[in-house]
């Protein structure tokens, strides 16, 4: 039969200390922060790529307009 001391000793050995939990939470916070910083740069790059693509599309539309009409579009609504 187990004594009270054995049960208490076993209970103390289970689980995590407050310091261990705080360290794990700090590590998770650092990792989450670095992911946010890295993904922020990717978002800016995606936005720049989208803008360049839109400009190329507008250039193509302006060239087609020039080929059809013989003059460059004067308003954006001419090529949209």
N, C-alpha and C positions, 0 to 999 in steps of 0.2 A: 504494500500500500504506500502511496506517495505521501510524503510529509508536506506540511504547509511551506516549508523552506524550499523544497524542490519545485513546487508549483510557482512560488513567487520568483525564484531564480529563472525559471523557464519563461515566465511572463515578461520579465525584464529583457530577456534576450530577443524577444519578438518585436517587430515594428522598427520604425525609424526614429531617430532623434530629431529634434527641432532644427538643429544645425544642418543635418543632412538634407532635410526637406527644403530649407532656405537655400542651400547651395544648388540643389536641383532646380528650384524655381528661378534662381538667378541665371543659370545656364540656359534654361528654356527661354527666358526673356532676352538674353543676348542673341541667341540663335534666331528668334522671331524678329528682332530688330534688324539683324543683318539681312534677313530675307526681304524685309520691307524696303531696305535701302537698295538692294540689288534689283528688285522688281520695279522700283521707281525709275531706274535708268532704262530698263527695258521698255517701259511705257513711253518714255520720251523718244526713244529710238523708233518705236512703232508709229508714233504720231508723226515724226519727221518723214518716215517712209511713206505714210499715207499722203502727206502734203506733196511730196515729190511726185507720187503717182497721179494725184489730181492735177498737178501742173502739166505733166506730160499729156494727160487726156485733153486738157484745155488747149495745149499747143496743137495737138492733132486736129481738134475741132476748128481751130483758127485757120490752119492750113487748108482744110477741106472747104471752109467758108471762102477763103481767098481763091481757091481753084474754081469754085462755082460762080462767085460774084465778081471776081477781078479786083476786089478791094478788101482791106482788112476790116474785121468787125470793129465797130466803134463802141459797142455796149456788150456787156456780158450776156445779155438776153439774146443777142444775135447768134451766139454759139451754144446756148444751153437748150 
